Every structure is written in C-alpha cells, then in structure tokens.
Amino acid sequence: MERLRERLADLERRELIGLLVVAAVIVAACLVWYWRSLPKPVRIEASTTGTALTHTSSPGTAVASPTPGPELVVDVAGWVRHPGVYRFHQGDRVIDAIQAAGGAKPGASLAAINEAALLQDAQQILVTRRGAAGRTGGGGAGGAGGAAGGKINLNTATLDQLETLPGIGEVIGQRIIDYREQHGPFHSVDDLLNVSGIGPSHLADVKDLVTV
C-alpha cells in the first residue's frame, strides 16, 4: 500500500510539473504575440522631387501636397494645328505650348524658336511655315505674298502665308482671299476689319506683320 501511495504521489507531482510547463509555454506565447502586435514607428524619407510631405499620428499619415506655380496665359499662333490661347504653369516650356496647340503642322519652321525656353505670362509663340514669310524678290520687291521687311502682302498672299499670322487660321485666311476677290485689293491694312471674323483685337495682332 505504501508503494502504491508513493507511486500515486509521484504521478501527481509529474502531472503538476507538466501543467506548470504548459502554462509557462502559453504565457510565453501570449507575450510574444503581444509584442508583435505593438505599433511600430513609421519613418518618412524626404522626397527627392521636392514634393512636400506632412506627417501626423493618424494612420495613413504621409500626404503629398504639391504646390503648382503661378498660372501663365500664352498665345500659340501660326503654323500649328490648333492655334489659340492656352493656360500653363511656371516651369512649363515653349515645347509644352506647341504640343498643347496640337503640335506644329508639316512644313513648320522651328529653327528660330527655342523650344526649351521657359514660358512667360502673356507671351505669344508664333510658328511660321518654311518659306512663307520673309522672302523678297530682286530689287527689294516682295515675292509672291511677301514684301520688303518680311511683311505679308494682303493682296498677294497665299492661304498658307496668311495662316502664319497670329490668330488667322485656315477659315479666316480663306475669308481674306475671298474678300479681295469679291471687292478688289485692300487699300489699307485697316480694311481687314471688313472681313468677317476679324475684329480690332485681330487687327492689332497682325497690323505690324502685313502690308498692302
């Protein structure tokens, strides 16, 4: 009986030790899980592109806040697909303005334009067609559509030459030709006001570029 009691006592001690070991393992596992679940600090690197970043203690704290430059209003005229007035931001370049206007038409002369230049507010970019202006004949007389000093002669200019003028597209250029065919040659540059679609602002843009 005593041996049986000793064996039972030994068995109870082993079970007790086993329970303590299991409890210790459970406690250790809980501690590891709790440590891994703790929030980790977030490190935000400075942007290499100059974009400002702000940080708060809330989740999703990195917020990009780019600041656009001042707005620029630029007139793109001449031998481009969609001449007109476009809006840009500081830092944009001449090539951006030409592309915004649909790009230059085939045969455009871009050699005299610095496409890498920065845009300026109220700037006008005039894209001309190769050979459309500035050609003079012998003795200083203007060639077909040209005149001394590189001005375009309203009474002899072709449609292509008229389209190189700021604000004069294909439609208005054809109206100028139709007008002189129906009413005779222009007697002065101011006679352009008689052409449908040409107002004082158009006249002011082209007055120094044309002659009769």
N, CA, C and O of each residue as an XYZ file, in Angstrom:
848
protein
N       0.825     -1.205      0.000
C       0.000      0.000      0.000
C       0.861      1.257      0.000
O       0.549      2.229     -0.688
N       1.925      1.237      0.760
C       2.781      2.405      0.828
C       3.443      2.677     -0.531
O       3.562      3.823     -0.966
N       3.881      1.553     -1.205
C       4.485      1.740     -2.525
C       3.471      2.336     -3.519
O       3.811      3.194     -4.333
N       2.237      1.865     -3.431
C       1.201      2.382     -4.321
C       0.964      3.858     -4.067
O       0.796      4.651     -4.994
N       0.955      4.213     -2.768
C       0.763      5.622     -2.435
C       1.919      6.476     -2.946
O       1.700      7.586     -3.430
N       3.142      5.970     -2.843
C       4.296      6.717     -3.318
C       4.217      6.916     -4.835
O       4.508      7.989     -5.363
N       3.801      5.816     -5.527
C       3.670      5.935     -6.975
C       2.603      6.959     -7.350
O       2.799      7.748     -8.275
N       1.491      6.953     -6.646
C       0.440      7.927     -6.915
C       0.927      9.343     -6.633
O       0.634     10.280     -7.376
N       1.679      9.475     -5.536
C       2.207     10.795     -5.201
C       3.177     11.273     -6.270
O       3.166     12.437     -6.671
N       4.031     10.331     -6.730
C       4.965     10.699     -7.797
C       4.221     11.099     -9.068
O       4.611     12.054     -9.740
N       3.172     10.390     -9.397
C       2.377     10.692    -10.588
C       1.738     12.055    -10.473
O       1.697     12.783    -11.464
N       1.253     12.424     -9.354
C       0.629     13.722     -9.177
C       1.653     14.846     -9.333
O       1.353     15.900     -9.893
N       2.873     14.604     -8.826
C       3.898     15.622     -8.976
C       4.272     15.828    -10.451
O       4.451     16.956    -10.910
N       4.384     14.697    -11.186
C       4.719     14.820    -12.601
C       3.620     15.569    -13.360
O       3.903     16.416    -14.207
N       2.358     15.243    -13.041
C       1.267     15.957    -13.693
C       1.295     17.451    -13.355
O       1.033     18.303    -14.204
N       1.621     17.744    -12.094
C       1.686     19.140    -11.684
C       2.783     19.876    -12.440
O       2.596     21.002    -12.901
N       3.952     19.202    -12.560
C       5.055     19.819    -13.301
C       4.674     20.016    -14.764
O       4.994     21.046    -15.358
N       3.990     19.029    -15.345
C       3.560     19.141    -16.737
C       2.615     20.313    -16.946
O       2.717     21.057    -17.921
N       1.679     20.458    -15.984
C       0.748     21.576    -16.088
C       1.476     22.910    -15.999
O       1.137     23.860    -16.704
N       2.487     22.975    -15.120
C       3.247     24.214    -14.993
C       4.023     24.529    -16.266
O       4.123     25.686    -16.674
N       4.573     23.485    -16.891
C       5.306     23.690    -18.137
C       4.381     24.202    -19.239
O       4.719     25.134    -19.969
N       3.195     23.569    -19.348
C       2.222     24.009    -20.363
C       1.791     25.449    -20.124
O       1.673     26.236    -21.063
N       1.559     25.785    -18.861
C       1.152     27.150    -18.532
C       2.243     28.144    -18.900
O       1.960     29.223    -19.420
N       3.504     27.773    -18.624
C       4.611     28.669    -18.961
C       4.718     28.887    -20.461
O       4.991     30.001    -20.910
N       4.504     27.823    -21.248
C       4.549     27.949    -22.708
C       3.447     28.872    -23.205
O       3.672     29.706    -24.082
N       2.252     28.719    -22.638
C       1.126     29.562    -23.050
C       1.403     31.025    -22.725
O       1.158     31.904    -23.551
N       1.911     31.285    -21.530
C       2.216     32.660    -21.146
C       3.277     33.254    -22.056
O       3.162     34.409    -22.466
N       4.314     32.478    -22.380
C       5.379     32.971    -23.265
C       4.830     33.275    -24.651
O       5.190     34.286    -25.255
N       3.942     32.388    -25.168
C       3.354     32.644    -26.483
C       2.515     33.914    -26.475
O       2.542     34.677    -27.441
N       1.777     34.150    -25.411
C       0.964     35.371    -25.314
C       1.845     36.616    -25.292
O       1.520     37.630    -25.910
N       2.964     36.531    -24.573
C       3.867     37.679    -24.524
C       4.458     37.983    -25.898
O       4.567     39.148    -26.280
N       4.844     36.936    -26.649
C       5.398     37.139    -27.990
C       4.356     37.756    -28.908
O       4.652     38.694    -29.648
N       3.128     37.227    -28.863
C       2.054     37.777    -29.715
C       1.780     39.229    -29.378
O       1.579     40.045    -30.277
N       1.770     39.567    -28.091
C       1.505     40.946    -27.682
C       2.625     41.875    -28.163
O       2.358     42.989    -28.614
N       3.860     41.421    -28.069
C       4.989     42.261    -28.500
C       4.933     42.526    -30.003
O       5.196     43.642    -30.451
N       4.588     41.493    -30.784
C       4.500     41.668    -32.233
C       3.336     42.554    -32.649
O       3.378     43.178    -33.709
N       2.291     42.614    -31.817
C       1.114     43.413    -32.179
C       1.273     44.885    -31.828
O       0.423     45.701    -32.186
N       2.361     45.238    -31.125
C       2.560     46.639    -30.771
C       2.824     47.461    -32.028
O       3.503     46.964    -32.926
N       2.309     48.730    -32.146
C       2.556     49.575    -33.338
C       4.032     49.921    -33.452
O       4.711     50.178    -32.458
N       4.509     49.921    -34.693
C       5.909     50.239    -34.969
C       6.009     51.686    -35.445
O       5.086     52.165    -36.103
N       7.072     52.386    -35.144
C       7.249     53.775    -35.634
C       7.395     53.787    -37.151
O       7.992     52.880    -37.732
N       6.841     54.828    -37.794
C       6.889     54.990    -39.251
C       7.928     56.040    -39.585
O       7.936     57.127    -39.006
N       8.804     55.713    -40.522
C       9.843     56.652    -40.951
C       9.521     57.136    -42.350
O       9.292     56.331    -43.253
N       9.503     58.431    -42.533
C       9.174     59.021    -43.829
C      10.421     59.673    -44.395
O      10.994     60.573    -43.782
N      10.843     59.213    -45.575
C      12.017     59.776    -46.234
C      11.651     61.084    -46.934
O      10.527     61.244    -47.410
N      12.576     61.990    -46.992
C      12.356     63.240    -47.718
C      12.240     62.956    -49.199
O      12.984     62.134    -49.734
N      11.304     63.635    -49.878
C      11.095     63.431    -51.309
C      12.259     64.010    -52.091
O      12.719     65.116    -51.807
N      12.734     63.261    -53.077
C      13.832     63.742    -53.911
C      13.339     64.660    -55.011
O      14.151     65.295    -55.684
N      12.009     64.752    -55.217
C      11.466     65.597    -56.280
C      10.983     66.937    -55.766
O      10.445     67.733    -56.536
N      11.158     67.199    -54.504
C      10.752     68.487    -53.968
C       9.308     68.523    -53.532
O       8.826     69.586    -53.142
N       8.587     67.404    -53.579
C       7.193     67.360    -53.143
C       7.150     67.329    -51.629
O       7.793     66.486    -51.002
N       6.393     68.245    -51.037
C       6.343     68.325    -49.579
C       5.541     67.171    -49.018
O       4.523     66.778    -49.587
N       6.009     66.616    -47.875
C       5.296     65.551    -47.187
C       5.007     66.013    -45.764
O       5.850     66.647    -45.130
N       3.807     65.692    -45.260
C       3.444     66.018    -43.889
C       3.155     64.734    -43.154
O       2.778     63.738    -43.773
N       3.329     64.736    -41.803
C       3.131     63.518    -41.022
C       2.364     63.831    -39.760
O       2.664     64.805    -39.069
N       1.362     63.001    -39.451
C       0.616     63.116    -38.209
C       0.603     61.752    -37.549
O       1.161     60.799    -38.093
N      -0.024     61.641    -36.386
C      -0.040     60.386    -35.650
C      -1.155     59.464    -36.102
O      -1.267     58.347    -35.596
N      -1.995     59.905    -37.055
C      -3.096     59.078    -37.524
C      -2.604     58.110    -38.584
O      -1.568     58.356    -39.200
N      -3.334     56.989    -38.818
C      -2.943     56.064    -39.889
C      -2.997     56.761    -41.233
O      -3.790     57.680    -41.438
N      -2.125     56.308    -42.168
C      -2.070     56.904    -43.495
C      -1.596     58.339    -43.414
O      -2.247     59.245    -43.935
N      -0.451     58.551    -42.752
C      -0.045     59.903    -42.398
C       0.759     60.614    -43.466
O       0.887     61.836    -43.401
N       1.311     59.907    -44.452
C       2.130     60.569    -45.469
C       1.223     61.150    -46.545
O       0.523     60.405    -47.232
N       1.228     62.452    -46.696
C       0.339     63.117    -47.643
C       1.164     64.008    -48.568
O       1.882     64.894    -48.104
N       1.060     63.773    -49.870
C       1.769     64.621    -50.839
C       0.972     65.893    -51.056
O      -0.239     65.845    -51.269
N       1.648     67.027    -51.003
C       0.958     68.303    -51.178
C       1.732     69.180    -52.154
O       2.351     70.161    -51.744
N       1.703     68.831    -53.473
C       2.417     69.649    -54.451
C       1.784     71.029    -54.574
O       0.563     71.170    -54.507
N       2.605     72.024    -54.752
C       2.127     73.395    -54.903
C       2.399     73.868    -56.327
O       3.552     74.135    -56.666
N       1.371     73.980    -57.172
C       1.611     74.427    -58.551
C       2.072     75.865    -58.590
O       1.744     76.666    -57.715
N       2.851     76.187    -59.637
C       3.349     77.544    -59.784
C       2.261     78.464    -60.289
O       1.146     78.022    -60.565
N       2.577     79.747    -60.412
C       1.602     80.727    -60.913
C       1.108     80.360    -62.309
O       1.852     79.778    -63.098
N      -0.123     80.693    -62.611
C      -0.704     80.377    -63.915
C      -0.177     81.340    -64.978
O      -0.069     82.544    -64.746
N       0.147     80.790    -66.143
C       0.616     81.584    -67.269
C      -0.380     81.459    -68.412
O      -0.864     80.363    -68.695
N      -0.689     82.560    -69.066
C      -1.582     82.569    -70.222
C      -0.733     82.873    -71.454
O      -0.093     83.922    -71.535
N      -0.736     81.940    -72.416
C       0.163     82.039    -73.570
C      -0.646     81.882    -74.857
O      -1.527     81.026    -74.946
N      -0.340     82.711    -75.846
C      -0.983     82.645    -77.159
C      -0.076     81.867    -78.106
O       1.060     82.269    -78.360
N      -0.583     80.755    -78.626
C       0.167     79.958    -79.597
C      -0.474     80.178    -80.962
O      -1.633     79.819    -81.167
N       0.261     80.758    -81.885
C      -0.306     81.165    -83.171
C       0.548     80.639    -84.313
O       1.645     80.116    -84.120
N      -0.004     80.802    -85.518
C       0.746     80.445    -86.717
C       0.511     79.020    -87.185
O      -0.617     78.528    -87.158
N       1.585     78.354    -87.617
C       1.501     77.065    -88.299
C       1.459     75.912    -87.295
O       2.338     75.051    -87.278
N       0.413     75.915    -86.458
C       0.135     74.817    -85.538
C      -1.279     74.315    -85.804
O      -2.083     75.004    -86.432
N      -1.571     73.129    -85.329
C      -2.864     72.512    -85.657
C      -4.036     73.210    -84.971
O      -5.114     73.302    -85.559
N      -3.860     73.698    -83.763
C      -4.972     74.327    -83.039
C      -4.491     75.623    -82.390
O      -4.299     75.657    -81.175
N      -4.291     76.691    -83.168
C      -3.838     77.952    -82.571
C      -4.870     78.502    -81.596
O      -6.076     78.337    -81.781
N      -4.377     79.149    -80.571
C      -5.288     79.718    -79.587
C      -4.538     80.085    -78.322
O      -3.311     80.017    -78.264
N      -5.303     80.477    -77.306
C      -4.745     80.889    -76.021
C      -4.857     79.714    -75.049
O      -5.925     79.123    -74.893
N      -3.743     79.386    -74.399
C      -3.684     78.238    -73.501
C      -3.130     78.656    -72.144
O      -2.417     79.652    -72.023
N      -3.473     77.873    -71.135
C      -3.023     78.152    -69.768
C      -1.954     77.136    -69.366
O      -2.082     75.941    -69.631
N      -0.903     77.632    -68.724
C       0.193     76.790    -68.272
C       0.589     77.207    -66.861
O      -0.018     78.101    -66.270
N       1.623     76.543    -66.327
C       2.138     76.891    -65.005
C       3.622     77.237    -65.112
O       4.304     76.837    -66.056
N       4.096     77.975    -64.142
C       5.500     78.355    -64.132
C       6.372     77.102    -64.183
O       6.150     76.143    -63.445
N       7.343     77.131    -65.047
C       8.200     75.962    -65.240
C       7.930     75.240    -66.541
O       8.775     74.476    -67.009
N       6.751     75.468    -67.145
C       6.467     74.883    -68.455
C       7.298     75.596    -69.517
O       7.717     76.740    -69.337
N       7.530     74.892    -70.636
C       8.425     75.397    -71.662
C       7.699     75.589    -72.988
O       6.549     75.182    -73.152
N       8.397     76.218    -73.926
C       7.804     76.529    -75.227
C       7.324     75.262    -75.912
O       6.266     75.266    -76.540
N       8.077     74.183    -75.805
C       7.670     72.941    -76.456
C       6.345     72.430    -75.885
O       5.561     71.816    -76.608
N       6.087     72.678    -74.595
C       4.805     72.291    -73.991
C       3.656     73.070    -74.619
O       2.577     72.524    -74.846
N       3.895     74.352    -74.898
C       2.852     75.186    -75.505
C       2.553     74.727    -76.927
O       1.390     74.665    -77.327
N       3.588     74.405    -77.691
C       3.380     73.951    -79.066
C       2.626     72.625    -79.082
O       1.739     72.420    -79.911
N       2.976     71.735    -78.174
C       2.275     70.450    -78.102
C       0.829     70.630    -77.661
O      -0.052     69.908    -78.127
N       0.572     71.591    -76.761
C      -0.806     71.851    -76.323
C      -1.665     72.340    -77.473
O      -2.874     72.109    -77.486
N      -1.054     73.014    -78.443
C      -1.777     73.510    -79.613
C      -1.848     72.466    -80.719
O      -2.127     72.798    -81.871
N      -1.602     71.229    -80.381
C      -1.711     70.144    -81.356
C      -0.428     69.847    -82.099
O      -0.389     68.951    -82.943
N       0.631     70.598    -81.791
C       1.890     70.394    -82.483
C       1.971     71.208    -83.766
O       0.958     71.674    -84.288
N       3.175     71.370    -84.257
C       3.374     72.115    -85.496
C       2.895     71.309    -86.698
O       2.997     70.082    -86.719
N       2.370     72.013    -87.697
C       1.946     71.363    -88.931
C       3.172     70.977    -89.754
O       4.248     71.548    -89.577
N       3.007     70.006    -90.655
C       4.118     69.664    -91.549
C       4.602     70.893    -92.317
O       3.795     71.671    -92.824
N       5.897     71.061    -92.398
C       6.459     72.206    -93.093
C       6.701     73.402    -92.212
O       7.104     74.457    -92.702
N       6.462     73.265    -90.900
C       6.676     74.396    -89.990
C       8.167     74.665    -89.841
O       8.991     73.754    -89.917
N       8.490     75.918    -89.630
C       9.878     76.328    -89.407
C      10.074     76.560    -87.914
O       9.584     77.547    -87.366
N      10.789     75.649    -87.259
C      11.018     75.744    -85.815
C      12.456     76.115    -85.484
O      12.828     76.186    -84.313
N      13.267     76.351    -86.513
C      14.682     76.615    -86.276
C      14.898     77.881    -85.461
O      15.838     77.953    -84.669
N      14.038     78.882    -85.643
C      14.211     80.162    -84.947
C      13.523     80.186    -83.586
O      13.551     81.208    -82.901
N      12.903     79.071    -83.183
C      12.178     79.009    -81.905
C      12.982     78.177    -80.920
O      13.374     77.051    -81.228
N      13.224     78.718    -79.755
C      13.900     77.976    -78.687
C      12.849     77.191    -77.913
O      12.209     77.725    -77.006
N      12.676     75.942    -78.267
C      11.625     75.127    -77.656
C      11.911     74.803    -76.199
O      11.009     74.378    -75.477
N      13.136     74.995    -75.757
C      13.482     74.714    -74.359
C      13.296     75.931    -73.457
O      13.473     75.832    -72.243
N      12.944     77.074    -74.037
C      12.795     78.296    -73.236
C      11.595     78.196    -72.302
O      10.590     77.569    -72.639
N      11.701     78.813    -71.130
C      10.596     78.844    -70.177
C       9.512     79.797    -70.659
O       9.805     80.851    -71.225
N       8.264     79.420    -70.433
C       7.141     80.264    -70.823
C       7.009     81.460    -69.890
O       7.375     81.397    -68.717
N       6.480     82.548    -70.435
C       6.203     83.743    -69.659
C       4.743     84.142    -69.853
O       4.147     83.872    -70.897
N       4.178     84.784    -68.839
C       2.781     85.195    -68.927
C       2.599     86.211    -70.061
O       3.441     87.086    -70.258
N       1.492     86.088    -70.801
C       1.141     86.976    -71.920
C       2.095     86.829    -73.105
O       2.147     87.701    -73.972
N       2.842     85.739    -73.142
C       3.775     85.511    -74.254
C       3.021     85.000    -75.481
O       2.026     84.285    -75.358
N       3.504     85.375    -76.661
C       2.967     84.818    -77.895
C       4.061     84.005    -78.591
O       5.188     84.468    -78.768
N       3.695     82.783    -78.978
C       4.613     81.916    -79.708
C       4.088     81.809    -81.128
O       3.013     81.253    -81.354
N       4.831     82.333    -82.076
C       4.422     82.345    -83.475
C       5.246     81.328    -84.251
O       6.455     81.487    -84.419
N       4.578     80.288    -84.719
C       5.224     79.257    -85.523
C       4.963     79.570    -86.986
O       3.807     79.620    -87.407
N       6.002     79.778    -87.758
C       5.843     80.105    -89.166
C       6.085     78.880    -90.032
O       6.650     77.882    -89.585
N       5.648     78.977    -91.271
C       5.877     77.910    -92.234
C       7.145     78.206    -93.031
O       7.430     79.361    -93.346
N       7.888     77.184    -93.350
C       9.134     77.379    -94.080
C       8.889     78.108    -95.395
O       8.109     77.652    -96.231
N       9.561     79.240    -95.572
C       9.453     79.995    -96.814
C       8.187     80.806    -96.941
O       7.969     81.423    -97.984
N       7.335     80.834    -95.916
C       6.062     81.544    -96.049
C       6.211     83.041    -95.868
O       5.406     83.804    -96.402
N       7.203     83.474    -95.140
C       7.379     84.905    -94.896
C       8.854     85.235    -94.946
O       9.716     84.380    -94.746
N       9.120     86.504    -95.220
C      10.494     86.952    -95.206
C      11.196     86.768    -96.527
O      12.363     87.146    -96.631
N      10.561     86.208    -97.553
C      11.196     86.039    -98.846
C      11.024     87.321    -99.657
O       9.920     87.862    -99.732
N      12.073     87.797   -100.246
C      12.000     89.009   -101.057
C      12.558     88.734   -102.419
O      13.466     87.920   -102.591
N      11.998     89.432   -103.399
C      12.465     89.256   -104.769
C      13.586     90.219   -105.082
O      14.058     90.928   -104.193
N      14.024     90.259   -106.336
C      15.116     91.138   -106.731
C      14.734     92.591   -106.558
O      13.575     92.968   -106.733
N      15.722     93.409   -106.210
C      15.493     94.846   -106.069
C      14.672     95.209   -104.864
O      14.216     96.348   -104.766
N      14.455     94.273   -103.917
C      13.724     94.572   -102.695
C      12.233     94.455   -102.847
O      11.515     94.664   -101.869
N      11.720     94.132   -104.023
C      10.277     93.975   -104.197
C       9.854     92.649   -103.610
O      10.613     91.680   -103.657
N       8.670     92.587   -103.064
C       8.205     91.358   -102.437
C       7.915     90.288   -103.463
O       7.455     90.568   -104.570
N       8.195     89.047   -103.073
C       7.831     87.913   -103.912
C       6.366     87.636   -103.752
O       5.613     88.510   -103.323
N       5.935     86.420   -104.091
C       4.511     86.072   -104.005
C       4.057     86.142   -102.564
O       4.375     85.271   -101.754
N       3.309     87.186   -102.252
C       2.779     87.333   -100.896
C       3.722     88.048    -99.971
O       3.297     88.477    -98.899
N       5.009     88.205   -100.329
C       5.950     88.839    -99.446
C       6.086     90.310    -99.754
O       5.538     90.809   -100.737
N       6.833     91.011    -98.889
C       7.081     92.435    -99.092
C       8.386     92.786    -98.426
O       8.929     92.007    -97.643
N       8.887     93.966    -98.739
C      10.129     94.406    -98.115
C       9.957     94.433    -96.610
O       8.911     94.839    -96.104
N      10.999     93.994    -95.886
C      10.917     93.960    -94.432
C      10.280     92.685    -93.923
O      10.109     92.531    -92.713
N       9.921     91.760    -94.809
C       9.374     90.486    -94.369
C       7.891     90.511    -94.087
O       7.354     89.507    -93.621
N       7.189     91.625    -94.349
C       5.751     91.676    -94.110
C       5.002     90.924    -95.214
O       5.495     90.773    -96.332
N       3.804     90.461    -94.868
C       2.981     89.715    -95.815
C       2.018     90.675    -96.513
O       1.318     91.451    -95.862
N       1.993     90.611    -97.839
C       1.117     91.474    -98.628
C      -0.278     90.860    -98.688
O      -0.467     89.765    -99.217
N      -1.246     91.581    -98.140
C      -2.612     91.065    -98.080
C      -3.212     90.840    -99.462
O      -4.117     90.019    -99.611
N      -2.729     91.548   -100.465
C      -3.320     91.455   -101.797
C      -2.726     90.329   -102.642
O      -3.280     89.983   -103.686
N      -1.613     89.760   -102.204
C      -0.985     88.687   -102.995
C      -0.670     87.443   -102.182
O      -0.209     86.446   -102.738
N      -0.907     87.483   -100.888
C      -0.533     86.366   -100.027
C      -1.363     85.118   -100.324
O      -2.547     85.202   -100.648
N      -0.717     83.973   -100.209
C      -1.418     82.698   -100.341
C      -2.075     82.341    -99.011
O      -1.818     82.982    -97.991
N      -2.920     81.321    -99.028
C      -3.577     80.881    -97.798
C      -2.553     80.409    -96.771
O      -2.680     80.701    -95.582
N      -1.538     79.678    -97.232
C      -0.511     79.196    -96.313
C       0.199     80.353    -95.623
O       0.498     80.279    -94.431
N       0.472     81.427    -96.373
C       1.144     82.578    -95.793
C       0.251     83.307    -94.795
O       0.721     83.746    -93.745
N      -1.019     83.435    -95.115
C      -1.942     84.105    -94.199
C      -2.094     83.319    -92.895
O      -2.286     83.910    -91.833
N      -2.008     82.001    -92.973
C      -2.166     81.177    -91.771
C      -1.000     81.326    -90.810
O      -1.112     80.948    -89.643
N       0.110     81.867    -91.273
C       1.239     82.077    -90.357
C       1.027     83.281    -89.455
O       1.768     83.469    -88.491
N       0.027     84.096    -89.754
C      -0.239     85.277    -88.946
C      -0.939     84.888    -87.643
O      -1.744     83.956    -87.642
N      -0.655     85.573    -86.541
C      -1.296     85.236    -85.263
C      -2.804     85.417    -85.312
O      -3.304     86.464    -85.722
N      -3.520     84.387    -84.891
C      -4.976     84.446    -84.842
C      -5.670     84.238    -86.168
O      -6.899     84.259    -86.228
N      -4.908     84.035    -87.241
C      -5.507     83.831    -88.571
C      -5.350     82.362    -88.936
O      -4.260     81.918    -89.297
N      -6.414     81.632    -88.844
C      -6.382     80.227    -89.210
C      -6.824     80.022    -90.648
O      -6.889     80.961    -91.442
N      -7.120     78.788    -90.956
C      -7.493     78.459    -92.337
C      -8.795     79.149    -92.751
O      -8.919     79.620    -93.881
N      -9.763     79.206    -91.836
C     -11.077     79.772    -92.172
C     -10.973     81.273    -92.440
O     -11.442     81.756    -93.471
N     -10.358     82.011    -91.511
C     -10.261     83.461    -91.688
C      -9.325     83.797    -92.838
O      -9.551     84.766    -93.562
N      -8.273     83.000    -93.011
C      -7.379     83.235    -94.139
C      -8.106     83.123    -95.473
O      -7.874     83.916    -96.385
N      -8.989     82.131    -95.579
C      -9.764     81.980    -96.815
C     -10.738     83.133    -96.990
O     -11.010     83.541    -98.119
N     -11.271     83.668    -95.892
C     -12.180     84.818    -95.984
C     -11.443     86.050    -96.505
O     -12.015     86.845    -97.251
N     -10.172     86.212    -96.114
C      -9.386     87.344    -96.618
C      -9.221     87.232    -98.129
O      -9.368     88.215    -98.855
N      -8.914     86.024    -98.590
C      -8.752     85.810   -100.034
C     -10.077     86.041   -100.760
O     -10.111     86.681   -101.810
N     -11.165     85.518   -100.197
C     -12.481     85.697   -100.824
C     -12.851     87.176   -100.890
O     -13.422     87.639   -101.877
N     -12.518     87.917    -99.820
C     -12.874     89.339    -99.783
C     -12.170     90.110   -100.899
O     -12.800     90.901   -101.601
N     -10.870     89.881   -101.062
C     -10.157     90.643   -102.088
C     -10.565     90.222   -103.492
O     -10.471     91.019   -104.426
N     -11.020     88.977   -103.658
C     -11.503     88.554   -104.967
C     -12.857     89.167   -105.297
O     -13.164     89.431   -106.460
N     -13.670     89.393   -104.256
C     -15.013     89.935   -104.470
C     -15.028     91.463   -104.500
O     -15.830     92.059   -105.218
N     -14.137     92.106   -103.714
C     -14.193     93.562   -103.571
C     -12.954     94.264   -104.123
O     -12.850     95.488   -104.045
N     -12.034     93.514   -104.668
C     -10.819     94.141   -105.169
C      -9.752     94.186   -104.093
O      -9.990     93.739   -102.971
N      -8.582     94.717   -104.410
C      -7.466     94.717   -103.463
C      -7.742     95.589   -102.241
O      -8.532     96.532   -102.288
N      -7.061     95.241   -101.139
C      -7.136     96.048    -99.928
C      -6.396     97.369   -100.172
O      -5.308     97.388   -100.746
N      -7.002     98.461    -99.729
C      -6.370     99.764    -99.880
C      -5.534    100.139    -98.654
O      -4.623    100.963    -98.741
N      -5.853     99.528    -97.522
C      -5.071     99.742    -96.303
C      -5.225     98.515    -95.415
O      -6.139     97.710    -95.595
N      -4.335     98.391    -94.476
C      -4.408     97.264    -93.541
C      -5.694     97.314    -92.736
O      -6.230     96.269    -92.369
N      -6.196     98.502    -92.455
C      -7.428     98.634    -91.667
C      -8.633     98.039    -92.382
O      -9.650     97.760    -91.747
N      -8.534     97.841    -93.702
C      -9.647     97.235    -94.432
C      -9.912     95.800    -93.982
O     -10.953     95.230    -94.311
N      -8.980     95.213    -93.234
C      -9.205     93.857    -92.713
C     -10.442     93.806    -91.817
O     -11.059     92.751    -91.670
N     -10.802     94.933    -91.224
C     -11.993     94.965    -90.365
C     -13.268     94.668    -91.144
O     -14.298     94.349    -90.550
N     -13.204     94.771    -92.472
C     -14.377     94.467    -93.301
C     -14.536     92.967    -93.533
O     -15.563     92.517    -94.043
N     -13.519     92.200    -93.158
C     -13.566     90.748    -93.341
C     -14.273     90.113    -92.152
O     -13.949     90.400    -90.999
N     -15.235     89.253    -92.438
C     -15.995     88.592    -91.375
C     -15.064     87.783    -90.468
O     -14.250     86.989    -90.938
N     -15.204     88.000    -89.174
C     -14.400     87.252    -88.207
C     -13.181     87.991    -87.715
O     -12.521     87.528    -86.784
N     -12.856     89.135    -88.313
C     -11.702     89.920    -87.887
C     -12.195     91.159    -87.151
O     -12.941     91.971    -87.699
N     -11.765     91.284    -85.904
C     -12.136     92.429    -85.094
C     -10.910     93.252    -84.736
O      -9.807     92.968    -85.202
N     -11.102     94.263    -83.917
C      -9.978     95.137    -83.538
C      -8.807     94.375    -82.906
O      -7.649     94.718    -83.142
N      -9.102     93.344    -82.107
C      -8.003     92.607    -81.472
C      -7.185     91.842    -82.500
O      -5.958     91.798    -82.407
N      -7.869     91.223    -83.506
C      -7.145     90.552    -84.583
C      -6.277     91.554    -85.347
O      -5.117     91.282    -85.658
N      -6.857     92.706    -85.639
C      -6.135     93.720    -86.407
C      -4.889     94.182    -85.670
O      -3.831     94.370    -86.272
N      -5.024     94.365    -84.356
C      -3.879     94.812    -83.568
C      -2.765     93.777    -83.562
O      -1.588     94.134    -83.511
N      -3.128     92.482    -83.614
C      -2.118     91.415    -83.592
C      -1.324     91.340    -84.895
O      -0.143     90.993    -84.883
N      -1.969     91.663    -86.017
C      -1.324     91.449    -87.324
C      -0.901     92.745    -88.005
O      -0.238     92.708    -89.042
N      -1.271     93.876    -87.446
C      -1.074     95.149    -88.164
C       0.385     95.401    -88.529
O       0.682     95.935    -89.598
N       1.288     95.015    -87.638
C       2.709     95.262    -87.900
C       3.349     94.162    -88.731
O       4.535     94.237    -89.050
N       2.575     93.139    -89.085
C       3.127     91.998    -89.842
C       2.667     91.954    -91.289
O       3.153     91.136    -92.071
N       1.720     92.840    -91.658
C       1.156     92.801    -93.013
C       1.274     94.175    -93.663
O       1.538     95.181    -93.004
N       1.071     94.182    -94.965
C       1.077     95.423    -95.743
C       0.157     95.243    -96.932
O      -0.378     94.155    -97.148
N      -0.034     96.319    -97.716
C      -0.848     96.246    -98.934
C      -0.050     96.786   -100.105
O      -0.549     96.817   -101.230
